[in-house]
């Protein structure tokens, strides 16, 4: 499932038909013929199978997630499936991610009382992309695409697979929005950063505080907002805000995110404590850094 999810994600952001074909060929070369055909039928929407209601998945998430934290995350992410995929607290000891064949077999053979437990196990075993794709698949939505090759002659992945077109490396001034403390003092500090979308902040990246842990923690503790389980909102007003510089390797469109954009390999480069909140970038600034054909009105 994780490999299929990666394929779906890369097809969604690729625009060149030849590159899409190489992506599909590369996927087919790494899975068996049966798995490849299932993927082809799913993307072509020609495969009929048992669908689940989103309320079932939401019910499983409600049993594991703090409701206030979920509501807050949903407000900013804007999509129930992605919110669950990002926040799902996987349990240790899970097996490998399920194959497409295993998922379809489970849907056809498991009873109504057995299916929720199996679905929990699938979600535990998948990564965030895998969980999102799994939820969308089970509830009846999967992006369509042209058929991809399954024969051995079609699989033979050119010597190289070119990377999709992205923007150039760069940096952006962003604002600290949330911090998430671990269970112990030695645990990492996870931070969410955002930029201005008109008069509101929208998150664009979530990452470790790294070497800036102490300074960020001190600011967050001195200017706390609402608490949502382990997550603490950080005050952000014209007079009180923490501006930081975030570097990235590239930008790309991300339809699943409320901001519509994703930063690849973001990392903190420096704190800018003397900068006012108004100096932070806007979402429009970032969207204009995308290649022209990838921009969407926001």
C-alpha positions in Angstrom: 0.0 0.0 0.0 2.8 2.5 0.8 4.4 2.0 -2.6 1.0 2.4 -4.3 0.3 5.5 -2.2 3.7 7.0 -3.4 2.7 6.3 -7.0 -0.7 8.0 -6.5 1.0 11.0 -4.8 3.6 11.5 -7.6 1.1 11.1 -10.4 -1.1 13.8 -8.8 1.8 16.3 -9.0 3.3 15.2 -12.3 2.3 17.0 -15.5 4.5 15.5 -18.2 2.9 12.4 -19.8 6.2 10.7 -20.5 7.3 11.1 -16.9 3.9 9.7 -15.7 4.5 6.7 -17.9 7.9 6.2 -16.3 6.4 6.4 -12.9 3.9 3.7 -13.7 6.6 1.5 -15.3 8.8 1.9 -12.3 6.0 0.8 -10.0 5.1 -2.2 -12.2 8.8 -3.3 -12.1 8.8 -3.5 -8.3 5.6 -5.4 -7.7 4.2 -8.6 -9.0 2.0 -8.8 -12.1 -1.1 -9.4 -10.0 -0.5 -6.3 -7.8 0.3 -4.2 -10.9 -3.0 -5.2 -12.6 -5.0 -4.3 -9.5 -3.3 -0.9 -9.3 -4.0 -0.4 -13.0 -7.7 -1.2 -12.5 -8.0 1.0 -9.4 -6.5 4.0 -11.2 -8.7 3.4 -14.2 -11.7 2.9 -11.8 -12.7 -0.3 -13.5 -12.5 -2.5 -10.3 -15.6 -3.1 -8.3 -15.2 -3.9 -4.6 -16.8 -3.3 -1.2 -16.8 0.4 -0.1 -16.8 1.6 3.5 -18.4 4.7 5.0 -16.1 7.4 6.1 -17.9 7.4 9.4 -16.4 4.0 10.2 -12.9 5.3 9.8 -13.8 8.4 11.7 -15.1 6.3 14.6 -11.8 4.4 14.8 -9.9 7.7 14.8 -12.2 9.1 17.6 -11.2 6.1 19.8 -7.5 7.0 19.5 -7.4 10.8 19.0 -8.1 13.7 21.3 -11.3 15.3 19.9 -10.1 18.9 20.4 -6.8 18.2 18.7 -8.6 16.5 15.8 -11.0 19.4 15.4 -8.2 21.9 15.4 -6.2 19.9 12.8 -9.2 19.4 10.6 -9.8 23.2 10.6 -6.4 23.8 9.1 -5.9 20.6 7.0 -9.5 20.8 5.6 -9.8 17.1 4.7 -11.0 14.4 7.1 -9.0 11.6 5.5 -5.7 13.5 5.6 -6.3 14.7 9.1 -6.7 11.1 10.3 -3.7 10.0 8.2 -1.5 12.6 9.7 -2.6 12.3 13.4 -3.2 8.5 13.5 -1.1 7.2 16.5 0.1 3.9 15.1 0.7 1.1 17.7 4.0 -0.7 17.9 4.5 -4.2 16.8 2.4 -3.9 13.6 3.3 -6.0 10.5 4.3 -4.8 7.1 2.0 -2.5 5.1 -0.8 -4.6 3.4 -0.7 -5.2 -0.3 -3.6 -4.2 -2.6 -4.5 -7.8 -3.0 -4.7 -8.3 0.8 -6.9 -5.3 1.2 -9.3 -6.4 -1.5 -9.4 -9.9 -0.1 -10.1 -8.6 3.4 -13.0 -6.4 2.1 -14.6 -9.5 0.4 -14.2 -12.0 3.2 -14.3 -10.2 6.6 -17.6 -9.8 8.4 -18.9 -6.4 9.7 -17.6 -7.2 13.2 -14.1 -8.2 12.0 -13.5 -5.5 9.5 -12.9 -2.6 11.9 -10.0 -4.5 13.7 -8.4 -5.4 10.4 -8.7 -1.8 9.2 -7.0 -0.6 12.4 -4.2 -3.0 11.7 -3.8 -1.7 8.1 -3.7 1.9 9.3 -1.1 1.0 11.9 1.1 -0.6 9.4 1.0 2.2 6.7 2.8 5.5 6.7 0.9 8.8 6.5 0.7 8.7 2.7 -0.4 5.0 2.8 -3.1 5.8 5.3 -4.5 8.7 3.3 -4.6 6.6 0.1 -6.1 3.6 2.0 -8.9 5.8 3.4 -9.7 7.4 0.1 -9.6 4.0 -1.6 -11.9 2.4 0.9 -14.4 5.2 0.9 -14.8 5.4 -2.9 -12.3 8.0 -4.1 -9.0 7.4 -5.9 -7.5 9.7 -8.5 -8.0 8.3 -12.0 -5.1 8.1 -14.5 -4.2 6.4 -17.7 -3.4 2.7 -17.7 0.2 1.8 -16.8 2.2 -1.1 -18.2 2.2 -4.5 -16.7 4.1 -6.6 -19.3 7.9 -7.1 -18.9 8.7 -5.4 -22.1 6.9 -2.3 -21.1 8.5 -2.3 -17.6 12.0 -1.9 -19.1 12.1 1.9 -15.8 15.0 4.0 -19.5 18.2 4.0 -17.5 17.1 7.0 -15.5 13.7 8.3 -14.3 13.7 12.1 -14.4 12.5 14.1 -11.4 9.2 16.0 -11.7 9.6 19.8 -12.2 9.8 21.6 -8.9 10.7 25.1 -7.9 14.3 26.0 -7.0 15.7 25.7 -3.4 15.0 28.7 -1.3 13.9 30.0 2.1 10.8 31.6 3.6 10.2 33.6 6.7 7.4 31.9 8.7 5.7 32.2 12.0 5.6 29.7 14.9 2.0 28.4 15.3 2.1 25.3 17.5 4.6 23.2 19.5 4.2 19.6 20.5 6.2 18.3 23.4 7.2 14.7 23.8 6.6 12.6 26.9 10.0 13.3 28.4 12.5 16.2 28.6 14.8 14.5 26.1 12.0 14.0 23.6 12.0 16.1 20.4 10.1 19.3 20.1 7.9 19.3 17.0 6.9 22.7 15.6 4.3 23.9 13.1 5.0 27.0 11.1 2.7 29.1 8.9 2.5 32.1 6.6 -0.2 34.7 6.0 -3.2 33.8 3.9 -4.9 37.2 3.8 -5.5 38.0 7.4 -5.1 34.4 8.8 -2.2 32.0 9.2 -2.1 28.8 7.3 0.4 26.0 8.2 3.0 25.1 5.6 5.5 22.9 7.4 5.9 20.7 10.5 9.3 19.7 11.7 11.7 19.2 14.6 13.0 22.3 16.4 16.5 20.8 16.2 19.2 23.0 17.7 16.7 25.7 18.2 14.7 23.6 20.7 15.6 25.6 23.8 14.9 29.1 22.3 11.6 28.0 20.7 10.5 26.2 23.9 11.3 29.3 26.0 9.2 31.5 23.7 6.3 29.1 23.5 6.3 28.6 27.3 6.3 32.4 27.8 3.5 33.0 25.3 1.1 30.0 25.3 -2.3 29.9 23.7 -4.8 27.1 23.9 -3.7 23.5 24.7 -4.9 20.6 22.6 -3.5 17.5 24.3 0.3 17.5 23.8 0.0 20.4 21.3 0.2 24.0 22.5 -0.9 27.0 20.4 1.7 29.8 20.4 0.6 33.4 20.6 0.9 35.3 17.3 -0.1 39.0 17.3 1.4 42.1 15.7 3.3 42.7 19.0 4.1 39.1 20.1 5.3 36.5 17.5 8.3 34.4 16.7 9.5 34.7 13.1 11.9 32.0 11.8 13.6 31.3 8.5 12.8 27.9 7.0 14.9 26.6 4.2 13.5 24.0 1.6 14.8 22.1 -1.3 11.8 22.7 -3.5 8.1 23.6 -3.5 5.4 21.6 -5.1 1.6 21.7 -5.3 -0.2 19.6 -2.8 -4.0 19.5 -3.4 -4.5 17.5 -0.2 -3.3 20.4 2.0 -5.4 23.4 2.8 -2.5 25.7 1.8 -2.3 23.9 -1.6 1.5 23.7 -1.3 4.2 21.5 0.2 7.8 22.2 1.2 10.2 19.4 0.4 12.8 18.7 3.1 12.2 21.8 5.2 14.6 22.7 7.9 15.0 25.7 10.3 18.0 27.8 9.4 17.7 30.7 12.0 15.6 32.6 14.4 14.5 36.1 13.7 13.3 37.3 17.1 13.5 41.0 16.2 11.2 40.7 13.2 7.5 41.7 13.5 4.8 39.2 12.6 4.0 41.3 9.5 7.4 40.4 8.0 6.4 36.8 7.5 5.8 35.6 4.0 2.3 35.2 2.5 0.9 32.1 0.9 0.7 34.0 -2.4 4.5 34.6 -2.2 5.1 30.9 -2.1 2.6 30.0 -4.8 4.3 32.5 -7.2 7.5 30.6 -6.7 6.0 27.5 -8.3 6.6 26.9 -12.1 3.8 28.7 -14.0 2.0 25.6 -15.1 1.7 24.4 -11.5 0.2 27.5 -10.0 -3.4 27.6 -8.8 -5.4 30.6 -7.8 -5.6 31.0 -4.1 
